[in-house]
Amino acid sequence: MDSKHPIPTTTRPIAYVRPVETADLPEEVRAQLPGVTRLYAICHEEGEQLALVTDRTMAFVMARQNDYEPVSVH
């Protein structure tokens, strides 16, 4: 295909960033998060959860710092 607008590609693995309600987490995790209602999960492209953070922007920064290409999941 000859395109004037090439599709950007990356050699870094993808990390998905998605919101997670704290109510859906185990009690032992909720106990460490008083007053927090939403976290952001950083997940490997195969679905493995890599981290939970309290700020969406921080999730993207953390993914990039660890050589992942972050994308948002709604």
C-alpha positions as CSV (number, residue, x, y, z in Angstrom):
1,M,0.0,0.0,0.0
2,D,1.4,3.4,-1.0
3,S,0.3,5.9,1.6
4,K,1.1,9.6,2.0
5,H,0.5,9.3,5.7
6,P,2.5,6.4,7.1
7,I,1.2,4.6,10.2
8,P,3.5,5.3,13.1
9,T,5.1,2.2,14.6
10,T,7.0,1.6,17.8
11,T,9.4,-1.1,18.8
12,R,8.3,-0.7,22.5
13,P,5.8,-3.1,23.9
14,I,2.3,-1.7,24.6
15,A,1.0,-1.0,28.1
16,Y,-2.7,-0.4,28.6
17,V,-3.8,2.2,31.1
18,R,-7.3,1.7,32.4
19,P,-9.3,3.1,35.3
20,V,-10.0,0.8,38.3
21,E,-12.6,1.5,41.0
22,T,-11.2,0.8,44.4
23,A,-14.4,-1.0,45.3
24,D,-13.4,-3.7,42.9
25,L,-10.1,-4.4,44.7
26,P,-9.5,-6.8,47.5
27,E,-10.1,-5.5,51.0
28,E,-6.4,-5.6,51.9
29,V,-5.6,-3.2,49.1
30,R,-8.6,-0.9,49.9
31,A,-7.4,-0.7,53.5
32,Q,-4.2,1.0,52.3
33,L,-6.1,3.6,50.2
34,P,-8.4,5.6,52.5
35,G,-10.4,8.1,50.6
36,V,-9.3,6.9,47.2
37,T,-12.1,5.9,44.9
38,R,-10.3,5.4,41.6
39,L,-6.9,4.1,40.6
40,Y,-5.3,3.5,37.2
41,A,-3.9,0.1,36.3
42,I,-0.9,-0.3,34.0
43,C,-1.3,-3.6,32.2
44,H,1.0,-5.5,29.9
45,E,-0.3,-6.1,26.3
46,E,-1.1,-9.7,27.4
47,G,-3.2,-8.5,30.3
48,E,-0.9,-8.9,33.2
49,Q,-1.3,-6.0,35.7
50,L,2.1,-4.3,36.2
51,A,1.2,-1.5,38.6
52,L,-1.6,0.6,40.2
53,V,-1.2,4.3,40.5
54,T,-3.5,7.1,41.7
55,D,-3.0,9.5,38.8
56,R,-3.7,8.9,35.1
57,T,-0.8,11.1,34.0
58,M,1.5,9.3,36.3
59,A,0.4,6.0,34.8
60,F,1.5,7.2,31.3
61,V,4.8,8.6,32.7
62,M,5.6,5.4,34.6
63,A,4.8,3.2,31.5
64,R,7.2,5.4,29.3
65,Q,9.9,5.3,32.0
66,N,9.8,1.5,31.8
67,D,10.1,1.4,28.0
68,Y,6.4,0.7,27.3
69,E,4.2,2.6,24.8
70,P,1.1,3.5,26.9
71,V,-2.4,3.5,25.4
72,S,-5.7,4.3,27.1
73,V,-8.4,1.7,27.6
74,H,-11.9,2.9,28.3
